[in-house]
Amino acid sequence: MKKFLQYFVLEFIIIFIVGSLGYWILQVPFNLSQILFSSIVSGAIIAFALGRFQKTLNKVL
């Protein structure tokens, strides 16, 4: 669970920053609820995949 939270926070921050830069580059109005929702969902999916892959890799090695 600790690894999941570490991955989640890392991915959430990365996606939030990249998404915010996208709003700024495209010069569209910033929508906080949309970027928070997409960062949370994407961060959780990526963190789960990274955690699952790490467990599988440890079993193989």
PyMOL Python script that loads the backbone (N, CA, C, O; Angstrom):
from pymol import cmd

cmd.read_pdbstr("""\
ATOM      1  N   MET A   1       0.822  -1.189   0.000  1.00  0.00           N
ATOM      2  CA  MET A   1       0.000   0.000   0.000  1.00  0.00           C
ATOM      3  C   MET A   1       0.872   1.262   0.000  1.00  0.00           C
ATOM      4  O   MET A   1       0.521   2.277  -0.603  1.00  0.00           O
ATOM      5  N   LYS A   2       2.015   1.173   0.690  1.00  0.00           N
ATOM      6  CA  LYS A   2       2.914   2.328   0.759  1.00  0.00           C
ATOM      7  C   LYS A   2       3.457   2.668  -0.626  1.00  0.00           C
ATOM      8  O   LYS A   2       3.537   3.841  -0.990  1.00  0.00           O
ATOM      9  N   LYS A   3       3.829   1.648  -1.400  1.00  0.00           N
ATOM     10  CA  LYS A   3       4.341   1.879  -2.761  1.00  0.00           C
ATOM     11  C   LYS A   3       3.252   2.483  -3.643  1.00  0.00           C
ATOM     12  O   LYS A   3       3.523   3.376  -4.446  1.00  0.00           O
ATOM     13  N   PHE A   4       2.018   1.996  -3.493  1.00  0.00           N
ATOM     14  CA  PHE A   4       0.915   2.546  -4.280  1.00  0.00           C
ATOM     15  C   PHE A   4       0.757   4.033  -4.011  1.00  0.00           C
ATOM     16  O   PHE A   4       0.604   4.820  -4.945  1.00  0.00           O
ATOM     17  N   LEU A   5       0.791   4.423  -2.743  1.00  0.00           N
ATOM     18  CA  LEU A   5       0.635   5.838  -2.391  1.00  0.00           C
ATOM     19  C   LEU A   5       1.794   6.677  -2.918  1.00  0.00           C
ATOM     20  O   LEU A   5       1.595   7.810  -3.357  1.00  0.00           O
ATOM     21  N   GLN A   6       3.007   6.121  -2.875  1.00  0.00           N
ATOM     22  CA  GLN A   6       4.159   6.849  -3.412  1.00  0.00           C
ATOM     23  C   GLN A   6       4.011   7.052  -4.912  1.00  0.00           C
ATOM     24  O   GLN A   6       4.215   8.156  -5.418  1.00  0.00           O
ATOM     25  N   TYR A   7       3.658   5.989  -5.619  1.00  0.00           N
ATOM     26  CA  TYR A   7       3.459   6.100  -7.062  1.00  0.00           C
ATOM     27  C   TYR A   7       2.301   7.046  -7.386  1.00  0.00           C
ATOM     28  O   TYR A   7       2.386   7.850  -8.315  1.00  0.00           O
ATOM     29  N   PHE A   8       1.220   6.940  -6.612  1.00  0.00           N
ATOM     30  CA  PHE A   8       0.044   7.768  -6.860  1.00  0.00           C
ATOM     31  C   PHE A   8       0.371   9.253  -6.723  1.00  0.00           C
ATOM     32  O   PHE A   8       0.012  10.056  -7.584  1.00  0.00           O
ATOM     33  N   VAL A   9       1.049   9.612  -5.639  1.00  0.00           N
ATOM     34  CA  VAL A   9       1.393  11.022  -5.425  1.00  0.00           C
ATOM     35  C   VAL A   9       2.306  11.521  -6.533  1.00  0.00           C
ATOM     36  O   VAL A   9       2.114  12.621  -7.051  1.00  0.00           O
ATOM     37  N   LEU A  10       3.291  10.724  -6.897  1.00  0.00           N
ATOM     38  CA  LEU A  10       4.206  11.116  -7.961  1.00  0.00           C
ATOM     39  C   LEU A  10       3.466  11.321  -9.281  1.00  0.00           C
ATOM     40  O   LEU A  10       3.649  12.339  -9.948  1.00  0.00           O
ATOM     41  N   GLU A  11       2.638  10.361  -9.652  1.00  0.00           N
ATOM     42  CA  GLU A  11       1.903  10.466 -10.919  1.00  0.00           C
ATOM     43  C   GLU A  11       0.873  11.590 -10.879  1.00  0.00           C
ATOM     44  O   GLU A  11       0.679  12.280 -11.880  1.00  0.00           O
ATOM     45  N   PHE A  12       0.215  11.785  -9.746  1.00  0.00           N
ATOM     46  CA  PHE A  12      -0.753  12.866  -9.621  1.00  0.00           C
ATOM     47  C   PHE A  12      -0.081  14.215  -9.872  1.00  0.00           C
ATOM     48  O   PHE A  12      -0.597  15.045 -10.621  1.00  0.00           O
ATOM     49  N   ILE A  13       1.065  14.424  -9.243  1.00  0.00           N
ATOM     50  CA  ILE A  13       1.781  15.699  -9.407  1.00  0.00           C
ATOM     51  C   ILE A  13       2.220  15.899 -10.851  1.00  0.00           C
ATOM     52  O   ILE A  13       2.059  16.986 -11.406  1.00  0.00           O
ATOM     53  N   ILE A  14       2.773  14.855 -11.462  1.00  0.00           N
ATOM     54  CA  ILE A  14       3.230  14.970 -12.850  1.00  0.00           C
ATOM     55  C   ILE A  14       2.067  15.293 -13.778  1.00  0.00           C
ATOM     56  O   ILE A  14       2.166  16.200 -14.605  1.00  0.00           O
ATOM     57  N   ILE A  15       0.971  14.561 -13.650  1.00  0.00           N
ATOM     58  CA  ILE A  15      -0.186  14.776 -14.533  1.00  0.00           C
ATOM     59  C   ILE A  15      -0.808  16.144 -14.290  1.00  0.00           C
ATOM     60  O   ILE A  15      -1.229  16.810 -15.235  1.00  0.00           O
ATOM     61  N   PHE A  16      -0.869  16.563 -13.041  1.00  0.00           N
ATOM     62  CA  PHE A  16      -1.442  17.878 -12.728  1.00  0.00           C
ATOM     63  C   PHE A  16      -0.603  18.995 -13.353  1.00  0.00           C
ATOM     64  O   PHE A  16      -1.154  19.929 -13.936  1.00  0.00           O
ATOM     65  N   ILE A  17       0.710  18.907 -13.238  1.00  0.00           N
ATOM     66  CA  ILE A  17       1.590  19.944 -13.797  1.00  0.00           C
ATOM     67  C   ILE A  17       1.523  19.956 -15.317  1.00  0.00           C
ATOM     68  O   ILE A  17       1.410  21.019 -15.929  1.00  0.00           O
ATOM     69  N   VAL A  18       1.591  18.775 -15.930  1.00  0.00           N
ATOM     70  CA  VAL A  18       1.521  18.710 -17.394  1.00  0.00           C
ATOM     71  C   VAL A  18       0.157  19.196 -17.894  1.00  0.00           C
ATOM     72  O   VAL A  18       0.084  19.897 -18.904  1.00  0.00           O
ATOM     73  N   GLY A  19      -0.902  18.835 -17.207  1.00  0.00           N
ATOM     74  CA  GLY A  19      -2.229  19.306 -17.590  1.00  0.00           C
ATOM     75  C   GLY A  19      -2.370  20.813 -17.458  1.00  0.00           C
ATOM     76  O   GLY A  19      -2.972  21.466 -18.311  1.00  0.00           O
ATOM     77  N   SER A  20      -1.812  21.361 -16.386  1.00  0.00           N
ATOM     78  CA  SER A  20      -1.850  22.818 -16.201  1.00  0.00           C
ATOM     79  C   SER A  20      -1.063  23.529 -17.294  1.00  0.00           C
ATOM     80  O   SER A  20      -1.489  24.567 -17.800  1.00  0.00           O
ATOM     81  N   LEU A  21       0.083  22.968 -17.653  1.00  0.00           N
ATOM     82  CA  LEU A  21       0.861  23.542 -18.757  1.00  0.00           C
ATOM     83  C   LEU A  21       0.091  23.475 -20.067  1.00  0.00           C
ATOM     84  O   LEU A  21       0.177  24.386 -20.891  1.00  0.00           O
ATOM     85  N   GLY A  22      -0.660  22.398 -20.260  1.00  0.00           N
ATOM     86  CA  GLY A  22      -1.484  22.270 -21.466  1.00  0.00           C
ATOM     87  C   GLY A  22      -2.528  23.367 -21.561  1.00  0.00           C
ATOM     88  O   GLY A  22      -2.751  23.936 -22.629  1.00  0.00           O
ATOM     89  N   TYR A  23      -3.173  23.660 -20.427  1.00  0.00           N
ATOM     90  CA  TYR A  23      -4.144  24.764 -20.417  1.00  0.00           C
ATOM     91  C   TYR A  23      -3.462  26.080 -20.776  1.00  0.00           C
ATOM     92  O   TYR A  23      -3.998  26.879 -21.544  1.00  0.00           O
ATOM     93  N   TRP A  24      -2.275  26.296 -20.212  1.00  0.00           N
ATOM     94  CA  TRP A  24      -1.553  27.548 -20.441  1.00  0.00           C
ATOM     95  C   TRP A  24      -1.079  27.652 -21.892  1.00  0.00           C
ATOM     96  O   TRP A  24      -1.209  28.710 -22.508  1.00  0.00           O
ATOM     97  N   ILE A  25      -0.532  26.567 -22.442  1.00  0.00           N
ATOM     98  CA  ILE A  25      -0.030  26.586 -23.816  1.00  0.00           C
ATOM     99  C   ILE A  25      -1.166  26.779 -24.817  1.00  0.00           C
ATOM    100  O   ILE A  25      -1.033  27.540 -25.775  1.00  0.00           O
ATOM    101  N   LEU A  26      -2.278  26.088 -24.593  1.00  0.00           N
ATOM    102  CA  LEU A  26      -3.415  26.199 -25.511  1.00  0.00           C
ATOM    103  C   LEU A  26      -4.260  27.444 -25.260  1.00  0.00           C
ATOM    104  O   LEU A  26      -5.169  27.742 -26.035  1.00  0.00           O
ATOM    105  N   GLN A  27      -3.972  28.159 -24.204  1.00  0.00           N
ATOM    106  CA  GLN A  27      -4.667  29.399 -23.840  1.00  0.00           C
ATOM    107  C   GLN A  27      -6.180  29.212 -23.734  1.00  0.00           C
ATOM    108  O   GLN A  27      -6.964  29.972 -24.301  1.00  0.00           O
ATOM    109  N   VAL A  28      -6.563  28.174 -22.988  1.00  0.00           N
ATOM    110  CA  VAL A  28      -7.981  27.945 -22.711  1.00  0.00           C
ATOM    111  C   VAL A  28      -8.217  28.231 -21.227  1.00  0.00           C
ATOM    112  O   VAL A  28      -7.275  28.171 -20.437  1.00  0.00           O
ATOM    113  N   PRO A  29      -9.440  28.535 -20.838  1.00  0.00           N
ATOM    114  CA  PRO A  29      -9.721  28.794 -19.423  1.00  0.00           C
ATOM    115  C   PRO A  29      -9.410  27.573 -18.548  1.00  0.00           C
ATOM    116  O   PRO A  29      -9.762  26.446 -18.894  1.00  0.00           O
ATOM    117  N   PHE A  30      -8.764  27.808 -17.442  1.00  0.00           N
ATOM    118  CA  PHE A  30      -8.356  26.749 -16.516  1.00  0.00           C
ATOM    119  C   PHE A  30      -9.575  26.181 -15.808  1.00  0.00           C
ATOM    120  O   PHE A  30     -10.385  26.931 -15.264  1.00  0.00           O
ATOM    121  N   ASN A  31      -9.709  24.862 -15.813  1.00  0.00           N
ATOM    122  CA  ASN A  31     -10.831  24.179 -15.175  1.00  0.00           C
ATOM    123  C   ASN A  31     -10.266  23.266 -14.092  1.00  0.00           C
ATOM    124  O   ASN A  31      -9.814  22.160 -14.390  1.00  0.00           O
ATOM    125  N   LEU A  32     -10.285  23.714 -12.852  1.00  0.00           N
ATOM    126  CA  LEU A  32      -9.673  22.983 -11.753  1.00  0.00           C
ATOM    127  C   LEU A  32     -10.331  21.628 -11.503  1.00  0.00           C
ATOM    128  O   LEU A  32      -9.631  20.642 -11.273  1.00  0.00           O
ATOM    129  N   SER A  33     -11.649  21.563 -11.541  1.00  0.00           N
ATOM    130  CA  SER A  33     -12.324  20.293 -11.254  1.00  0.00           C
ATOM    131  C   SER A  33     -11.982  19.242 -12.310  1.00  0.00           C
ATOM    132  O   SER A  33     -11.800  18.069 -11.981  1.00  0.00           O
ATOM    133  N   GLN A  34     -11.897  19.645 -13.549  1.00  0.00           N
ATOM    134  CA  GLN A  34     -11.572  18.691 -14.608  1.00  0.00           C
ATOM    135  C   GLN A  34     -10.149  18.170 -14.474  1.00  0.00           C
ATOM    136  O   GLN A  34      -9.913  16.971 -14.620  1.00  0.00           O
ATOM    137  N   ILE A  35      -9.203  19.051 -14.200  1.00  0.00           N
ATOM    138  CA  ILE A  35      -7.816  18.610 -14.092  1.00  0.00           C
ATOM    139  C   ILE A  35      -7.582  17.782 -12.826  1.00  0.00           C
ATOM    140  O   ILE A  35      -6.775  16.852 -12.836  1.00  0.00           O
ATOM    141  N   LEU A  36      -8.283  18.114 -11.737  1.00  0.00           N
ATOM    142  CA  LEU A  36      -8.170  17.298 -10.526  1.00  0.00           C
ATOM    143  C   LEU A  36      -8.722  15.901 -10.758  1.00  0.00           C
ATOM    144  O   LEU A  36      -8.097  14.914 -10.369  1.00  0.00           O
ATOM    145  N   PHE A  37      -9.883  15.811 -11.387  1.00  0.00           N
ATOM    146  CA  PHE A  37     -10.489  14.508 -11.644  1.00  0.00           C
ATOM    147  C   PHE A  37      -9.593  13.654 -12.544  1.00  0.00           C
ATOM    148  O   PHE A  37      -9.359  12.481 -12.251  1.00  0.00           O
ATOM    149  N   SER A  38      -9.100  14.227 -13.619  1.00  0.00           N
ATOM    150  CA  SER A  38      -8.269  13.451 -14.532  1.00  0.00           C
ATOM    151  C   SER A  38      -6.942  13.068 -13.881  1.00  0.00           C
ATOM    152  O   SER A  38      -6.421  11.986 -14.147  1.00  0.00           O
ATOM    153  N   SER A  39      -6.389  13.930 -13.038  1.00  0.00           N
ATOM    154  CA  SER A  39      -5.137  13.606 -12.350  1.00  0.00           C
ATOM    155  C   SER A  39      -5.331  12.484 -11.340  1.00  0.00           C
ATOM    156  O   SER A  39      -4.476  11.608 -11.209  1.00  0.00           O
ATOM    157  N   ILE A  40      -6.453  12.509 -10.628  1.00  0.00           N
ATOM    158  CA  ILE A  40      -6.726  11.462  -9.633  1.00  0.00           C
ATOM    159  C   ILE A  40      -6.940  10.112 -10.316  1.00  0.00           C
ATOM    160  O   ILE A  40      -6.359   9.109  -9.903  1.00  0.00           O
ATOM    161  N   VAL A  41      -7.760  10.086 -11.344  1.00  0.00           N
ATOM    162  CA  VAL A  41      -8.059   8.820 -12.022  1.00  0.00           C
ATOM    163  C   VAL A  41      -6.808   8.273 -12.717  1.00  0.00           C
ATOM    164  O   VAL A  41      -6.484   7.094 -12.573  1.00  0.00           O
ATOM    165  N   SER A  42      -6.123   9.108 -13.452  1.00  0.00           N
ATOM    166  CA  SER A  42      -4.925   8.657 -14.158  1.00  0.00           C
ATOM    167  C   SER A  42      -3.832   8.237 -13.186  1.00  0.00           C
ATOM    168  O   SER A  42      -3.166   7.223 -13.395  1.00  0.00           O
ATOM    169  N   GLY A  43      -3.650   9.006 -12.136  1.00  0.00           N
ATOM    170  CA  GLY A  43      -2.647   8.658 -11.134  1.00  0.00           C
ATOM    171  C   GLY A  43      -2.929   7.317 -10.481  1.00  0.00           C
ATOM    172  O   GLY A  43      -2.009   6.533 -10.250  1.00  0.00           O
ATOM    173  N   ALA A  44      -4.187   7.048 -10.184  1.00  0.00           N
ATOM    174  CA  ALA A  44      -4.550   5.776  -9.557  1.00  0.00           C
ATOM    175  C   ALA A  44      -4.326   4.605 -10.515  1.00  0.00           C
ATOM    176  O   ALA A  44      -3.826   3.558 -10.105  1.00  0.00           O
ATOM    177  N   ILE A  45      -4.688   4.773 -11.769  1.00  0.00           N
ATOM    178  CA  ILE A  45      -4.508   3.696 -12.747  1.00  0.00           C
ATOM    179  C   ILE A  45      -3.028   3.405 -12.958  1.00  0.00           C
ATOM    180  O   ILE A  45      -2.620   2.243 -12.967  1.00  0.00           O
ATOM    181  N   ILE A  46      -2.229   4.438 -13.128  1.00  0.00           N
ATOM    182  CA  ILE A  46      -0.798   4.246 -13.356  1.00  0.00           C
ATOM    183  C   ILE A  46      -0.122   3.673 -12.109  1.00  0.00           C
ATOM    184  O   ILE A  46       0.728   2.789 -12.224  1.00  0.00           O
ATOM    185  N   ALA A  47      -0.485   4.160 -10.924  1.00  0.00           N
ATOM    186  CA  ALA A  47       0.100   3.643  -9.685  1.00  0.00           C
ATOM    187  C   ALA A  47      -0.241   2.167  -9.502  1.00  0.00           C
ATOM    188  O   ALA A  47       0.618   1.387  -9.091  1.00  0.00           O
ATOM    189  N   PHE A  48      -1.458   1.777  -9.795  1.00  0.00           N
ATOM    190  CA  PHE A  48      -1.850   0.370  -9.692  1.00  0.00           C
ATOM    191  C   PHE A  48      -1.046  -0.480 -10.661  1.00  0.00           C
ATOM    192  O   PHE A  48      -0.566  -1.553 -10.297  1.00  0.00           O
ATOM    193  N   ALA A  49      -0.896  -0.004 -11.900  1.00  0.00           N
ATOM    194  CA  ALA A  49      -0.136  -0.759 -12.905  1.00  0.00           C
ATOM    195  C   ALA A  49       1.332  -0.880 -12.512  1.00  0.00           C
ATOM    196  O   ALA A  49       1.922  -1.949 -12.662  1.00  0.00           O
ATOM    197  N   LEU A  50       1.922   0.188 -12.016  1.00  0.00           N
ATOM    198  CA  LEU A  50       3.320   0.128 -11.598  1.00  0.00           C
ATOM    199  C   LEU A  50       3.504  -0.818 -10.418  1.00  0.00           C
ATOM    200  O   LEU A  50       4.460  -1.594 -10.388  1.00  0.00           O
ATOM    201  N   GLY A  51       2.609  -0.760  -9.461  1.00  0.00           N
ATOM    202  CA  GLY A  51       2.688  -1.665  -8.314  1.00  0.00           C
ATOM    203  C   GLY A  51       2.520  -3.115  -8.721  1.00  0.00           C
ATOM    204  O   GLY A  51       3.228  -3.988  -8.219  1.00  0.00           O
ATOM    205  N   ARG A  52       1.595  -3.378  -9.622  1.00  0.00           N
ATOM    206  CA  ARG A  52       1.352  -4.741 -10.087  1.00  0.00           C
ATOM    207  C   ARG A  52       2.546  -5.260 -10.891  1.00  0.00           C
ATOM    208  O   ARG A  52       2.948  -6.414 -10.741  1.00  0.00           O
ATOM    209  N   PHE A  53       3.106  -4.406 -11.740  1.00  0.00           N
ATOM    210  CA  PHE A  53       4.250  -4.798 -12.555  1.00  0.00           C
ATOM    211  C   PHE A  53       5.461  -5.082 -11.684  1.00  0.00           C
ATOM    212  O   PHE A  53       6.210  -6.020 -11.958  1.00  0.00           O
ATOM    213  N   GLN A  54       5.665  -4.295 -10.646  1.00  0.00           N
ATOM    214  CA  GLN A  54       6.805  -4.498  -9.768  1.00  0.00           C
ATOM    215  C   GLN A  54       6.703  -5.834  -9.038  1.00  0.00           C
ATOM    216  O   GLN A  54       7.702  -6.539  -8.898  1.00  0.00           O
ATOM    217  N   LYS A  55       5.505  -6.190  -8.571  1.00  0.00           N
ATOM    218  CA  LYS A  55       5.312  -7.477  -7.909  1.00  0.00           C
ATOM    219  C   LYS A  55       5.577  -8.623  -8.872  1.00  0.00           C
ATOM    220  O   LYS A  55       6.212  -9.609  -8.498  1.00  0.00           O
ATOM    221  N   THR A  56       5.101  -8.508 -10.104  1.00  0.00           N
ATOM    222  CA  THR A  56       5.321  -9.546 -11.109  1.00  0.00           C
ATOM    223  C   THR A  56       6.796  -9.671 -11.442  1.00  0.00           C
ATOM    224  O   THR A  56       7.312 -10.782 -11.562  1.00  0.00           O
ATOM    225  N   LEU A  57       7.471  -8.561 -11.590  1.00  0.00           N
ATOM    226  CA  LEU A  57       8.895  -8.573 -11.908  1.00  0.00           C
ATOM    227  C   LEU A  57       9.702  -9.198 -10.771  1.00  0.00           C
ATOM    228  O   LEU A  57      10.659  -9.929 -11.025  1.00  0.00           O
ATOM    229  N   ASN A  58       9.332  -8.923  -9.533  1.00  0.00           N
ATOM    230  CA  ASN A  58      10.039  -9.511  -8.393  1.00  0.00           C
ATOM    231  C   ASN A  58       9.871 -11.026  -8.351  1.00  0.00           C
ATOM    232  O   ASN A  58      10.797 -11.729  -7.946  1.00  0.00           O
ATOM    233  N   LYS A  59       8.718 -11.547  -8.757  1.00  0.00           N
ATOM    234  CA  LYS A  59       8.489 -12.991  -8.786  1.00  0.00           C
ATOM    235  C   LYS A  59       9.335 -13.652  -9.857  1.00  0.00           C
ATOM    236  O   LYS A  59       9.837 -14.758  -9.656  1.00  0.00           O
ATOM    237  N   VAL A  60       9.500 -12.989 -10.993  1.00  0.00           N
ATOM    238  CA  VAL A  60      10.268 -13.546 -12.107  1.00  0.00           C
ATOM    239  C   VAL A  60      11.751 -13.574 -11.761  1.00  0.00           C
ATOM    240  O   VAL A  60      12.442 -14.550 -12.054  1.00  0.00           O
ATOM    241  N   LEU A  61      12.233 -12.521 -11.148  1.00  0.00           N
ATOM    242  CA  LEU A  61      13.647 -12.439 -10.818  1.00  0.00           C
ATOM    243  C   LEU A  61      13.914 -13.181  -9.531  1.00  0.00           C
ATOM    244  O   LEU A  61      15.056 -13.233  -9.074  1.00  0.00           O
TER     245      LEU A  61
END
""", "prot")
cmd.dss("prot")
cmd.show_as("cartoon", "prot")
cmd.util.cbc("prot")
cmd.orient("prot")
